[in-house]
């Protein structure tokens, strides 16, 4: 991302201070909000990231009616999540996994929004609570470590952030037909199928109901493999040196080798 590295700089200062104070409430910014209870992060939400409900319904785990019932019945008492478990809609483990995935996903975009003109969250509303209710709190140091890891993954995948906010445009014929190991992984294939030259990575994530960060990482890896177009860097007066660096060319002949290297790396990261 174009902002400071996750876990460093002014973006994390208000959050670190609130954690040290053991604060309870909501830290709001242009890109969303972080909810804290006794200094730990219990929820995160951002309009650019699919929330828990979207993930569960898009994946077919819950019907839209079941989710709306939980929000309507449990939301006013800050126990929508507990309602889903108590009524057998989800197991406790399923709820925790989905909640943590959505929390880490949204927190990344709240603290480090793709639009560098948006400031990090600064406005704190004391005692504010989230309608989903408590699920599994995340200590701030753990959250910061995870955000640093995600920032490193993005930079290692493709160090030019122009692809993060631009429409995803597949490169026709970039993968030679029948070339072994040249095709993208299942997740990246879904991204390519959803790419229509208009949707940005976060819009594709919302359409698929999957992690916005994972989709962003997939797009960067697709760009590195020459499977999606990289937009021209900003060359305006405010552009930094990195943005003006010429982008390396990728040719179809090199795609097989690059794709194989990425598959090996993905396998190692999964260990």
PyMOL commands that set and color helices and strands:
alter all, ss='L'
color gray80, all
select helices_A, chain A and resi 10-21+52-58+64-77+80-86+92-111+140-157+162-165+186-194+201-208+212-224+252-270
alter helices_A, ss='H'
color red, helices_A
select strands_A, chain A and resi 25-29+32-37+40-45+123-126
alter strands_A, ss='S'
color yellow, strands_A
deselect
rebuild
show_as cartoon
